[in-house]
Amino acid sequence: MSPEKATSSRPRDPESATAFQRLNTLLDGLAPGAEPIVLTVGEPRHALPSFVGPVIAANLDDYRRYPPIRGTDEFRKTVAAWLDRRFRLGGLIDPDRHVLPLSGSREGLFYAAFTAVDMLGKQNPAILLPNPYYHPYSLGAAKSGAEAVYLDAHEASGFLPDLDALDPALLDRTVAFYFASPANPQGAVAPLDYWCRLIELARKHRFYVFADECYSEIYRETPPPGVLQAARELGGDLSNILAFNSLSKRSNLPGLRCGIAAGDADFIAEWTTLRNSAAPQVPMPAQAVAVAAYSDESHVEENRRLYNAKFEAAETILGPAFGYEKPEGGFFVWLDVSRLGGGVEAAKRLWLEQGVKVVPGAYLARTQADGSNPGTNFIRLAMVEDIDTTRRALVRVAALADTSIGAHGAAKG
């Protein structure tokens, strides 16, 4: 049967604008009701690791050289070692065959679609992506000539696409399946058996799994499993899978623009040919910082501690009014505000009445052919500010719920 609430799209539609462009339009000309607190962009604000400046200084002269598209030997070996430690891979990753540097994971996620379409050569190719989704997924599909198919991720399915609802005929023409865990923005974590099931589908129907694991190190208690870990569980074959990660969230280095791709050796070899002509190289000083970052866990643990303190505050402050429970991973609050009239109305009121800027969930998801949108009842709060600022913002959100009780009845839950 067809995937529930799945639809396709082509570029140049009304929802092609980014969530932030749509939010600017929504709030245009409206004055904030209090000193503004902006919780829209997921840009990490915690401190840089102390080693960043010295490492760049020590490698400054390498800015005079063109970086190799495959990265330095030290970079690839360090990444392979980190992946091995983090996901207990038992030496599965060959640095020379399975690893590539990216100029941030975003450009890699976009470019990967082109190679998937070319390598598989399917007629009427489709690319599947979760809904809500990350914009580069849909752009990769559109610009590579594939049909984007949006798979709603509702609370009933754990905020993950329902694999059992996928139409085999759709899977047969699928060339890639973008999948994020922890999910952006819901923070849901896919269990290992979900990953294994997805890999099995990819091999049966001959498509690639593009695993966006950029939030893998931002979690509450248990490290989320990943696609490479699932591949080892299935016998160690890395075919049909590519894992994407970066230092942006893990190490508070979004401006470094240094990410990684790891997985299918044949895909990486073909992709390297494309990237050598078209993709941005990663400067060697940035790769040197990555070597230091992937060799150190202390700054990652501190980063995680700071995020977890904010999620404890969110559960305490928002729980009574909204029934909110913190997610397993990620750094976004995905808050059900249906009792406030939905995400768009809540975002507008939060700005007008409380001075808090958030993103309506509907702006992060695709509206389906039947008019439904899995983000309609939600707002997204980026938990990137310091703990005191975050608490002030959360209290204002809760205050908006309090003012709605008299007008709209008892709070949900």
N, C-alpha and C positions, 0 to 999 in steps of 0.2 A: 504494500500500500504506500501511498505518498506520505512523506514526512508531514507530521501535523504542523499546520500553520507555516508551511514553507512556501516561498515565492522566489521569483527571480527578478533581476533588474538589469538595465543597461545604464551607461553613464548619462549625465546631463538631465537628471530628474530633480524634482524639487528638494529632495533630501540629500543632494550631493554636497551641500554646504556642511562645514564642520559643526560640531555641537557648539563650539564657542562663537562661531559666526551667528548661529541661530539664537544663542543666548543674548548676544549683543543687540540683535534686532528686538528681542522680547523686552529688554530692559531699556532700550533707547529712550532717552529723555526723562527717565524716572530717577528721582533722587533717593538715596538710601535713607532709611529711617533712623539710623544710628551710625556711629563710626564704622566704616566698612571693614568687614573681615571676608577675605576672598578665599574660598575653598573649592575652586574650580579646576585648575590645572594640576595634574599629578606630577608636579616637579619637586623632587626631594629637597628638603631644606636643612637637613641635619648637617653636622660639620663634615668637612672633607677629612679623609684619613691623613694623618700627619706626614706620611711618607710622600705624598703627591708632589709637593714643591721640590724637595731634594732630588727625587728621581728624575723629574723633568730637567732640572738644572744639570744633572750629571749626564744627561743624554741630549742636551740642547743642540749639539753640533749635528745630530742626525736629522734635524729639520732641513739640512742642506741636501739631503739625499731623497730620491724617489723610493718610497717603500715598496717591497715586493707584495704582489696581490695575495700571495699565500701566507704572508706574515713571516716573522722571524722564526727561526728554529726554536728559540727559547720560549717565545710566545706559545707556539703550538704544543710544545712539551708541557709547559706549565698548565695550559688549559686542559690537556688530556689528563694530567695528574689530578687536577681539581675535580673534574667530572668523575674520575675513578673514585676519589675519596667520598665525594658528596653522594653519589648514587650507587656506591658499592658495586662497581662494574667489573672488578677482577681483571683489570688490564685489557679490557675490551677495545679501548680507543687507541688506534694507531695515529700518532701525531701527524704523520706524513700523508695519510689517506683520508682521515675522518674529520679534520678540523680546518676551519677557515676563519680569519678575522673579518668583522663587519664594521662599517662606519656607523655604529649604533645598530641595534637589531631592527629598527624600523625599515631602513633601506633594504636590509636583507630579506625581510618578510615580503616586501614589495617585489623585488627582483626575482625571488624564487618562483613566482607564478609563471614567468616567461619560460624558464627552463623546464618546468613541469609540463607545460603545454607542448613545447617542442619535442621533448624526449618521448612522451607517450603517444603523440600524434593521433589522438582520438577525434572522431567526428563530433561536432557540436559539444565541445568540452565544457564541463561544469566544474566550478570550484565551490565547495561548501564552507560556510563560516557560521559561527555561533551568532545569535541575535539576543542581546546587544553584541556589538562587534567593534573591532579596532579598525579605524578608517583605512590604513594601508592594506588590509586584507581585501576590501571591496575594490580599491583602486588597482591592486595587483590583478584581480580578476578582470576588471573592465579593460585595462590597458593591454592585457595579454590576449584579449579576444575571447575569453571564457565567459560563460554565464554564471553570475553570482547567485547562489541559492542560500537563503537565510534560514537557519534552523533555530526556532525560538527556544530559549532556555528559561523555563519557568521554575518557580519554587517547587512545584509538584515533582519535577524531575531533578531536584537538587541543584537547580540553576545550571545544568549541563544539558547539551542536546541529547535527545532520546535516540540512541543508536538503533534500538529495535524498531523504530518507526520509519526507518529509511527504506525507500523504494529500491530494490535491486537494480531496476532499469536505470535509475538515476545514478547509482553507484558505478554502474558499468561505464558511464560516460564521464565520471568524475576523474579529474587529474590531480586534485589536491584538496585536502581538508585542513583548514586552519583551525587550531584548537588551543585554547589558553587554559592553563592550570598553574597556580590559582587563577580563577576566572577574573577578567576585567570587564565590568566593575564589581561583580557580586562577591568575589573572594572565595567562591566554592572551589574545593580541591577534588580532583578526580582520583578515585582509588586506583590501586594497581590493576585490578581486574578490568576496570574501564579502559585503561590504556591498552591492556592486552587485547581486549575485544576490538578496539579501534585499529590496532596493528593488523590483526587477523583479517578484518574487513578490507584494509588497504592492500594486503597481499592477495586476497581472493579476487578483488575487483580491479586490481592494478592501478592504484593511485598513491600519492605521497601524503604522509601526515606531516604537516608543518606545525610543530609543537612550540608554541610561544610560552616559554617558561621564565619570562623576565621578572616575575614576582616570586620565584621559587624560594628565595631566601628571606622573604617577608612573611612569616607565619606565626601563629600564636603558640603552639606547643610542639606539634609533630612535623618534621620535615616532609613536605609533599613529595610523593614519588614522581618520577618523570618518565618520558617516553624511552629514554635509553635504558633505564632501569627495567622497564617492562620488556624491552627487547632482550635483555640478558635473561629475564625470567622465562622467555620463550625459546631460549637456546643460544642467544648471542648473535643472531643474524641482524645486521643493521640496515638491511634493504628496506626501502619504502619509507624511511623515517628521517627527519631532520629536526634537531632540537636547536632552538634559538634562545640565547640568553645575553645579558649585558651587565655592565657595571653601573648603569644609571640608577637602578633601585637598590641593588645589593650594596654598593659602595658609595652612594650619594654623589655619583659622577656623571650626571646627564650631559654636561657640557664637554666631557672628554670624547664622546662619540666613538666608543669602542665596545663592540659586541662580538659574539661568537656564533658560529653555526657548527654543528657536529652531527655526523650520522652517515648515511648511505654514501659509500665511496664512489660509486659510479656517478651518482648525482653530483657530488662535490667536484669530481673531475670535469664533468661537462659544464657545470656552473662556473668553475674557475675560468674556463675559456671565455664565456660571456663577460664575466666580471673583469677580466684582464683588459677588455676593450671599453667597457661602459661604466663600471662601478667605481666609487671613490675608494682609494686606498686608505689604510689606517696609518698615520704617521708613526714612525718608530719610537719616538719618545712616549706617545700614547700607549704603544704596545709594552714599553718598559714599565709604565705605571700599572698596566694590566697584570704583568708578571708579578709585581709586588702585591697587588690587590688580591689576586687569586692564590697567593702564598700565605695570606694572613686572614684569620677568622675573627680576631678579637674586635676589629672595628665593625664587622658584620653582626656580631652578637650584641654589641652596644646599640647599633642601629635598630635591631629587632626589639631590644628592650624598650627603647623610646617609643616605637610604634605600639607595642603592646600596652604600655601605660595609657596611651591615648584611647585604645579600644576598650580598656577597662572603664575609662571615664565615659565613653560613649554608651556602653551597656548600662552603666549606673544612671546616667542622666536621661537617656532616651528610652530605656527599657520601660519605665512606668507609663509613659505616655503613648508609646508606639509598639510596645512588645518587642523591642529590638534586641537581638542577640548577635554578638560579634561573630564574624565569619572565621573560617579556618586559616585564611591567608589573605595576602594583599594589603593595600593601605587605603582602601576606599570604604566608606559607609554607604551601603545601598539600602536606603530607608524607604519603607512603604508609607506613603503619605496619602493614601486613598481617602482617609478621613478628612483631609484638608482640601479635597477636590482634585487630587492628582498632582503629578510632578510639575507640570507647567504652572498651574495656579499656585502651588506651594512655593516654587522658586520665585515667582513674582511677589508674593506676599512677604516672603523672607527678606527680600531686598527692600521693599517699600516700608515694612513695619519694623524690621530688626537689623537691616544693614548687612545681612549675610548673603553672599553670592554663592550659589550652588548650581549644578547642572541638572535640568530636568532629564529624567531617565529616558523619556521618549526621544530625546535628541541624540541619544547614544545607540539607538536601535532602529531597525527598519520597520516601517509600517507595512503590514501585509495586505494582500489583495482584498481581504474581507474587512479592512479598516482597523484591525487589531494591532497593538504594539505592545510587546512584553515589558517595555519600560514605562508605560503610561502612568502607573501608580507610584513611581519611585523618583527620588532625587539622589544624586551622587555627591558625597562630600569627600574631598581629598584631605586625608589626615596628615598633611605635610607641615603644618605650622608647629610652633613649640607648644608644649603641653598647656601653658596658661592661656594662650590665644585659642587653642582648640577647645578648652573647657568653656571659655566665654562664648564661643560660637555655639557649642552644644546646648548651653543653657538658653540661649536665644531661640534655638530651634524648638526646644521643649516649651519655652514660653509661648511660642506661636500655637502649639498644640493646646495649651491651657486656655488661650483666648478663644479657641474654636469649640471648646466643650459646650459653652452656653449656647452658641449659635447652631451647632451641628449635632449636639447630643453627646453621649458618653464616648470616651476614647475607645478606639479599637483594642481588643484584647484586654 
